[in-house]
Amino acid sequence: MTTQITHMREEDIDGAIDTIQQAFAEDPYNNWFSTIRNRVSLGIRCRWGLQHALFYVAKDAASSTPDKVIGTAMWLPPSPPSAPRSWPLYLASWSLWLQQVRMNLYYGRGGLNTKRYWIWKAAQHEAQSGLWTDERGYYFCNIVTVLPECQGRGIGRALFEVVMRRADEEGVNCYLESSRAEPNMRIYERMGFKLAREMLCDDDGDAIKLFCMMREPKRRENNMQADEARI
Ligand SMILES: CC(C)(COP(=O)(O)OP(=O)(O)OC[C@H]1O[C@@H](n2cnc3c(N)ncnc32)[C@H](O)[C@@H]1OP(=O)(O)O)[C@@H](O)C(=O)NCCC(=O)NCCS
């Protein structure tokens, strides 16, 4: 397998949705929302990501289907936690929300469960307010998926490394919220993440836990040598 990581393009969205739906089919977070998000809802999210996120796809360049998306990752770029959200991002978030509500009204269940969405958002806000203390901000891995039949072959690592390398160069932390303890926490620990906090989303006793994990930047070899030379 020759894993190739490229920026997501409009024509990759369909394949990215396949990876998300298949990889999250048994996911506790998805089950809590009672449904696998439909293609329209995920398409809206992916198009938002094309404009506002660091969005990557993985393909196997040496296979007979070199254009097939086998994994995807959406990262939100860092910004100082104390800074207010920019107007374009603020408007884009509301536009995303309105599109999802319209989609829900049209399709009924099959989109987002709005009550639970707000429970999750409140828990996420509380967790991030407590953890995001570094003014350099955080590369936030918002979505990462690999097709079930391709998991365990280094594709997830390749999707992480493209951003972790950048984070290391810039001296910025990475952050994620894992919807599963097992095996995901062990996978993320292999990449240098550590459990920072558990996040409870509780809908009148029907609750799920998410696992907030943080990765500190690794100092690059040449930075270390320069530092040592100064000492
Ligand atoms: C989580 C996920 C993205 C990881 O991608 P992947 O391609 O399977 O992972 P990789 O093969 O690149 O493995 C990364 C590291 O974890 C290790 N690893 C992989 N599977 C593991 C497992 N089941 N248990 C322990 N370690 C594991 C690998 O050995 C590798 O470590 P190394 O590079 O130091 O040797 C993928 O499994 C997935 O899509 N899962 C379902 C959807 C999901 O849960 N997404 C994340 C929601 S938070």
The ligand as a MOL file (V3000), in Angstrom:
LIG
                    3D

  0  0  0     0  0            999 V3000
M  V30 BEGIN CTAB
M  V30 COUNTS 48 50 0 0 0
M  V30 BEGIN ATOM
M  V30 1 C -9.0520 5.5050 14.8410 0
M  V30 2 C -8.5890 5.3200 13.4040 0
M  V30 3 C -8.7490 6.6320 12.6370 0
M  V30 4 C -7.0730 4.9330 13.4070 0
M  V30 5 O -6.6360 4.7350 12.0720 0
M  V30 6 P -5.8500 3.4080 11.6520 0
M  V30 7 O -5.4600 3.5350 10.2350 0
M  V30 8 O -6.6770 2.2210 12.0250 0
M  V30 9 O -4.5510 3.4880 12.6120 0
M  V30 10 P -3.0420 3.1230 12.2420 0
M  V30 11 O -3.0060 1.8100 11.5420 0
M  V30 12 O -2.4120 4.2620 11.5510 0
M  V30 13 O -2.4110 2.9470 13.6890 0
M  V30 14 C -1.8860 4.0280 14.4310 0
M  V30 15 C -1.1120 3.4760 15.6200 0
M  V30 16 O -2.0140 2.8100 16.5070 0
M  V30 17 C -1.6700 1.4400 16.6500 0
M  V30 18 N -2.9270 0.6730 16.6130 0
M  V30 19 C -3.7640 0.5210 15.5390 0
M  V30 20 N -4.8240 -0.2170 15.9050 0
M  V30 21 C -4.6620 -0.5090 17.2060 0
M  V30 22 C -5.4430 -1.2530 18.1370 0
M  V30 23 N -6.6040 -1.8350 17.7870 0
M  V30 24 N -4.9940 -1.3400 19.4090 0
M  V30 25 C -3.8230 -0.7620 19.7770 0
M  V30 26 N -3.0390 -0.0400 18.9330 0
M  V30 27 C -3.4550 0.0660 17.6700 0
M  V30 28 C -0.7940 1.1070 15.4680 0
M  V30 29 O 0.1220 0.0500 15.7670 0
M  V30 30 C -0.1100 2.4130 15.2020 0
M  V30 31 O 0.9890 2.5890 16.0700 0
M  V30 32 P 2.5000 2.7260 15.4640 0
M  V30 33 O 2.3840 3.5850 14.2220 0
M  V30 34 O 3.2740 3.3850 16.5550 0
M  V30 35 O 2.9170 1.3310 15.1650 0
M  V30 36 C -9.3670 4.1820 12.6780 0
M  V30 37 O -9.1320 2.9800 13.3350 0
M  V30 38 C -10.8690 4.4470 12.5920 0
M  V30 39 O -11.3480 5.0460 11.6230 0
M  V30 40 N -11.6330 3.9430 13.5570 0
M  V30 41 C -13.1110 4.0280 13.5140 0
M  V30 42 C -13.6290 5.4260 13.5480 0
M  V30 43 C -13.1620 6.1810 14.7710 0
M  V30 44 O -13.2400 5.6530 15.8890 0
M  V30 45 N -12.6880 7.4050 14.5450 0
M  V30 46 C -12.1860 8.2670 15.5890 0
M  V30 47 C -13.2620 8.8530 16.4170 0
M  V30 48 S -12.5910 9.7560 17.7760 0
M  V30 END ATOM
M  V30 BEGIN BOND
M  V30 1 1 1 2
M  V30 2 1 2 3
M  V30 3 1 2 4
M  V30 4 1 2 36
M  V30 5 1 4 5
M  V30 6 1 5 6
M  V30 7 2 6 7
M  V30 8 1 6 8
M  V30 9 1 6 9
M  V30 10 1 9 10
M  V30 11 2 10 11
M  V30 12 1 10 12
M  V30 13 1 10 13
M  V30 14 1 13 14
M  V30 15 1 14 15
M  V30 16 1 15 16
M  V30 17 1 15 30
M  V30 18 1 16 17
M  V30 19 1 17 18
M  V30 20 1 17 28
M  V30 21 1 18 19
M  V30 22 1 18 27
M  V30 23 2 19 20
M  V30 24 1 20 21
M  V30 25 1 21 22
M  V30 26 2 21 27
M  V30 27 1 22 23
M  V30 28 2 22 24
M  V30 29 1 24 25
M  V30 30 2 25 26
M  V30 31 1 26 27
M  V30 32 1 28 29
M  V30 33 1 28 30
M  V30 34 1 30 31
M  V30 35 1 31 32
M  V30 36 2 32 33
M  V30 37 1 32 34
M  V30 38 1 32 35
M  V30 39 1 36 37
M  V30 40 1 36 38
M  V30 41 2 38 39
M  V30 42 1 38 40
M  V30 43 1 40 41
M  V30 44 1 41 42
M  V30 45 1 42 43
M  V30 46 2 43 44
M  V30 47 1 43 45
M  V30 48 1 45 46
M  V30 49 1 46 47
M  V30 50 1 47 48
M  V30 END BOND
M  V30 END CTAB
M  END
